Amino acid sequence: MLRTRKALMKDIDAINELTLEMHNHLGALVGIEFSEEELKEEMYESKDDLKNVYVAESDRKVVG
């Protein structure tokens, strides 16, 4: 079952992985691949970064 909830600190790694995956999927359309370092400004690091972030969760795993 899919559910949406407010993001927690424990979700940061999954959120950052999805962010990298999304950028590389879109970049692949024009032949660009990004590293984590290149997307550092897009990555979440603290609880304050998550104050307006929600995640989609399925079987207790962040999927979106």
N, C-alpha and C positions, 0 to 999 in steps of 0.2 A: 504494500500500500504506500502511495506517495503522499507525503505531507510537507507543508511549509512551516518553518519556524524561524525565530530570530537566531542569528548566528551567534555562536559561543566561541570563546578562546580556543577550545579544543578543535574547532573546525578550520582554523587558519591554514593548516597544511593542505587540507582538501580543497579549500577555496583557492589557494595559490596554484595548486596543480591544475584546477579547472581553468583558471585565468590563463596560465601558460598554454594549455591545450587549445583554448578558444583562439588566442592570438596566433598560434601556429597553424591552426586550421584555416583561419582567414588569410594569413600570410601566404600559405601554400597556394592560394588561388592566383597570386601574383609572383610566386617564386621566392618568397622570403621566409626564413626561419629565425625565430628569436631564441635567445638564451635567457635564463633566469636573470642574469646580470643586466641584460638590456631592458628587461621589464621590471626592474627593481622598484620604480616609482608606481607601478601598477599593483604591487604586492601589498598584502596586509601584514601588519606587524604587532599591533596592539589592540587592546579592548576598545580604545577610542576610535580606531579605524573601522570597527564593526558596528558602530551605533545605528546605522541605517541599512544594515545588510541582513538579508534573509536567505536561508538555504532551503533547497528541496532535498528531502531525505526519503530514502526507500530502504527498508530493512535495516534501519539504523546507520545507513551509509549516506554521506552527502553526495548527491548526484547532480546538483545544479544550484 
